């Protein structure tokens, strides 16, 4: 089964007396979280979230079909973009085995939500996300920092000329406008993966579910609104979806220390040093699907997202005891950090190899 786990390296799964100090640190922290009752299932919480998602989808479709030929439909497109993103958060939690005790039930729940609601391939996302969780911000191993249109690793901007060179030198300022194009890219990645990767588990089911979502939803929109308003509706929905997704996931790691591929950092410190929490209270908790507690999520990926805020003071205190830097900022402060970091990388001004924090924990 392709699922996401919170297990430390296999070498850590041995009697406590045989573990080294840094491995003991992780298990000591895990014992504190378990003693606080934070590793249990929260089925009621997820039932409520699922019901809220269903209600949001129902409301959006009712408005689409009843408002008629009016430009107020663009507000409905915004609603769809928000609901689809919230669906992605719920599918993410299922992919981390947070909802059911059965791995198979989590897997199918995530597969249905990802393909049929969000329009993403669960198989593609799981493969990508597994690699990210195993090696966050590790150069050459974490696909989330791989060079594409944007350059996240200093030094990889070298040689870019013409239009792409112009974009790279201004990539920090262009980052958020470019996120409005992120939705179609995610959908295209899903289609490409299912078309070219026979090894995807339950590939046929994903193809049917994804086809129903990516063909059926735009068809309903155009049949209901006509070509002009329908096209505007789809543009707004995709832009909101891409911007919302990117603006939620980007603050978690972008602008945090990068780890060279050949540098060894233990599991706990690798997760904490490369992650950033976002302050903001219940509104940010809901808006970011609990991913604003990114440090706790990376340390305990199977912990129900609603429990992450309760784990925060435990992890924060533990890191203070062990002198492990724990990073937390406001949402807009994080956006400023990302913008400045990307601009520095685009101009060739940063050197990820010169990282005293990472060097301290080699």
Buried (B, 14 or more C-beta within 10 A) or exposed (E): EBBBEBEBEEEBEEEEEEBEEBBBBBBBBBEBBEEEEBBEBBEEBBEEBBEBBEEBBEEBBEBBEEBEEEEEBBEBBBBBBBBBBBBBBBBBBBBBBBBBEEEEEBBBBBBBBBBBBBBBBBBBBBBBBBBBBBBBBBBEBBEBBBEEEBBBBBBBBEEBEEEBEEBBBBBBEBBBEBBBBBBBBBBEBBBEBBEEEEEBEBBEBBBEBBBEBBEEBBEBBBEBBEEEBBBBBBBBBBBBBBBBBBBBBBBBBBBBBBBBEEBEBBBBBBBBBBBBBBEBEEEBBBBBBBBBBBBBBBBBBBBBBBBBBBBBEBBBEBBEEBEBEBBBBEBEBBBEBBBEBBBBBBBBEBEBBEBEBBEEBE
